[in-house]
């Protein structure tokens, strides 16, 4: 990585298409719940950690249309197509449930009981699927009555 001060980058999406000759790009988020990306002001190239200022970001049918500083032509924008972009992990905490997929899950005694494998939406709350150490799966409401968080650690409060 060229810039060691930018650590723990997590891919948040990629540019998939140049939308206009003036360099407007289509950004496809990597997460289902990606509304938080509308509020970010910078993206980092995932391999080189180069920082790119976002001038505008607008939701569109297949993602976000984004304009980056210094990218003002089709030719310049073409270099971004197919490239992954990231944010520092510390900026992503609490922003997307998808980031919790593959996270270990612990019981109240601190023993690992499994890992998160999926989220499903309901009209009032999300459901989380946990693959238990035994290989079985359980689905629980992703609410404060069932889950606790302490320093990024996911704890199941009730398995009923």
C-alpha positions as a Python dict, from the first residue, in 0.01 Angstrom:
ca = {
    (1, 'X'): (0, 0, 0),
    (2, 'X'): (142, 338, -98),
    (3, 'X'): (4, 529, 202),
    (4, 'X'): (61, 327, 521),
    (5, 'X'): (-125, 589, 729),
    (6, 'X'): (-449, 469, 564),
    (7, 'X'): (-498, 132, 733),
    (8, 'X'): (-772, -125, 734),
    (9, 'X'): (-953, -18, 419),
    (10, 'X'): (-1277, -202, 345),
    (11, 'X'): (-1418, -213, -9),
    (12, 'X'): (-1753, -34, -27),
    (13, 'X'): (-1814, -63, -401),
    (14, 'X'): (-1683, -11, -750),
    (15, 'X'): (-1732, 213, -1049),
    (16, 'X'): (-1905, 19, -1325),
    (17, 'X'): (-1973, 267, -1604),
    (18, 'X'): (-1905, 617, -1732),
    (19, 'X'): (-2246, 785, -1749),
    (20, 'X'): (-2158, 1106, -1933),
    (21, 'X'): (-1877, 1259, -2138),
    (22, 'X'): (-1805, 1503, -1854),
    (23, 'X'): (-1679, 1218, -1631),
    (24, 'X'): (-1992, 1134, -1429),
    (25, 'X'): (-1958, 773, -1310),
    (26, 'X'): (-2192, 497, -1191),
    (27, 'X'): (-2087, 358, -852),
    (28, 'X'): (-2224, 18, -750),
    (29, 'X'): (-2219, -25, -368),
    (30, 'X'): (-2104, -355, -221),
    (31, 'X'): (-2371, -346, 51),
    (32, 'X'): (-2749, -375, 44),
    (33, 'X'): (-2792, -100, 304),
    (34, 'X'): (-2565, 160, 150),
    (35, 'X'): (-2749, 488, 210),
    (36, 'X'): (-2459, 599, 433),
    (37, 'X'): (-2250, 640, 116),
    (38, 'X'): (-2450, 951, 26),
    (39, 'X'): (-2288, 1131, 321),
    (40, 'X'): (-1922, 1045, 255),
    (41, 'X'): (-1691, 1305, 102),
    (42, 'X'): (-1392, 1088, 6),
    (43, 'X'): (-1324, 741, -134),
    (44, 'X'): (-993, 554, -140),
    (45, 'X'): (-873, 329, -420),
    (46, 'X'): (-869, -14, -256),
    (47, 'X'): (-526, -117, -388),
    (48, 'X'): (-332, 209, -390),
    (49, 'X'): (-515, 398, -110),
    (50, 'X'): (-524, 714, -322),
    (51, 'X'): (-782, 955, -186),
    (52, 'X'): (-1053, 1091, -419),
    (53, 'X'): (-1282, 1376, -325),
    (54, 'X'): (-1649, 1324, -409),
    (55, 'X'): (-1803, 1639, -555),
    (56, 'X'): (-2155, 1495, -587),
    (57, 'X'): (-2338, 1171, -522),
    (58, 'X'): (-2697, 1100, -626),
    (59, 'X'): (-2900, 779, -596),
    (60, 'X'): (-2992, 622, -930),
    (61, 'X'): (-3156, 295, -1030),
    (62, 'X'): (-2840, 81, -1024),
    (63, 'X'): (-2638, 256, -755),
    (64, 'X'): (-2506, 609, -721),
    (65, 'X'): (-2403, 858, -987),
    (66, 'X'): (-2083, 1018, -862),
    (67, 'X'): (-1864, 1302, -970),
    (68, 'X'): (-1504, 1299, -847),
    (69, 'X'): (-1271, 1598, -825),
    (70, 'X'): (-1030, 1608, -1118),
    (71, 'X'): (-1230, 1359, -1324),
    (72, 'X'): (-1384, 1581, -1588),
    (73, 'X'): (-1378, 1378, -1909),
    (74, 'X'): (-1486, 1040, -2042),
    (75, 'X'): (-1121, 942, -2088),
    (76, 'X'): (-1027, 1019, -1727),
    (77, 'X'): (-1340, 848, -1592),
    (78, 'X'): (-1270, 535, -1796),
    (79, 'X'): (-970, 458, -1574),
    (80, 'X'): (-1207, 412, -1278),
    (81, 'X'): (-1438, 155, -1439),
    (82, 'X'): (-1393, -185, -1278),
    (83, 'X'): (-1189, -47, -988),
    (84, 'X'): (-1283, -112, -624),
    (85, 'X'): (-1299, 177, -380),
    (86, 'X'): (-1291, 166, -4),
    (87, 'X'): (-1326, 350, 324),
    (88, 'X'): (-1130, 308, 647),
    (89, 'X'): (-1304, 48, 867),
    (90, 'X'): (-1333, 297, 1153),
    (91, 'X'): (-1560, 513, 932),
    (92, 'X'): (-1788, 216, 866),
    (93, 'X'): (-1869, 113, 1223),
    (94, 'X'): (-2245, 94, 1263),
    (95, 'X'): (-2314, 201, 903),
    (96, 'X'): (-2413, -130, 740),
    (97, 'X'): (-2546, -459, 870),
    (98, 'X'): (-2375, -632, 577),
    (99, 'X'): (-2041, -558, 744),
    (100, 'X'): (-2139, -797, 1023),
    (101, 'X'): (-2164, -1098, 789),
    (102, 'X'): (-1904, -1358, 888),
    (103, 'X'): (-1861, -1191, 1229),
    (104, 'X'): (-1829, -1430, 1523),
    (105, 'X'): (-2118, -1440, 1770),
    (106, 'X'): (-2071, -1507, 2141),
    (107, 'X'): (-2299, -1612, 2428),
    (108, 'X'): (-2329, -1429, 2761),
    (109, 'X'): (-2039, -1633, 2903),
    (110, 'X'): (-1806, -1520, 2622),
    (111, 'X'): (-1800, -1853, 2437),
    (112, 'X'): (-1817, -1842, 2058),
    (113, 'X'): (-2143, -1998, 1944),
    (114, 'X'): (-2129, -1931, 1569),
    (115, 'X'): (-2113, -1662, 1304),
    (116, 'X'): (-2354, -1430, 1124),
    (117, 'X'): (-2430, -1554, 772),
    (118, 'X'): (-2721, -1339, 651),
    (119, 'X'): (-2975, -1066, 720),
    (120, 'X'): (-3337, -1055, 608),
    (121, 'X'): (-3574, -761, 623),
    (122, 'X'): (-3921, -761, 775),
    (123, 'X'): (-4155, -461, 790),
    (124, 'X'): (-4051, -376, 1147),
    (125, 'X'): (-3699, -513, 1202),
    (126, 'X'): (-3430, -727, 1044),
    (127, 'X'): (-3372, -1094, 1107),
    (128, 'X'): (-3022, -1232, 1144),
    (129, 'X'): (-2924, -1586, 1051),
    (130, 'X'): (-2653, -1739, 1267),
    (131, 'X'): (-2468, -2054, 1170),
    (132, 'X'): (-2400, -2226, 1501),
    (133, 'X'): (-2078, -2414, 1574),
    (134, 'X'): (-2284, -2735, 1549),
    (135, 'X'): (-2364, -2656, 1184),
    (136, 'X'): (-2729, -2575, 1252),
    (137, 'X'): (-2874, -2233, 1173),
    (138, 'X'): (-3098, -2013, 1383),
    (139, 'X'): (-3282, -1698, 1281),
    (140, 'X'): (-3337, -1426, 1542),
    (141, 'X'): (-3474, -1072, 1541),
    (142, 'X'): (-3188, -825, 1515),
    (143, 'X'): (-3307, -617, 1810),
    (144, 'X'): (-3169, -500, 2146),
    (145, 'X'): (-3368, -773, 2321),
    (146, 'X'): (-3165, -1041, 2141),
    (147, 'X'): (-2824, -883, 2071),
    (148, 'X'): (-2566, -675, 2250),
    (149, 'X'): (-2252, -507, 2117),
    (150, 'X'): (-1936, -428, 2308),
    (151, 'X'): (-1623, -303, 2127),
    (152, 'X'): (-1740, -457, 1799),
    (153, 'X'): (-1816, -793, 1962),
    (154, 'X'): (-2161, -939, 1890),
    (155, 'X'): (-2328, -1115, 2185),
    (156, 'X'): (-2653, -1310, 2172),
    (157, 'X'): (-2860, -1224, 2478),
    (158, 'X'): (-3137, -1478, 2409),
    (159, 'X'): (-3145, -1780, 2181),
    (160, 'X'): (-3522, -1839, 2214),
}
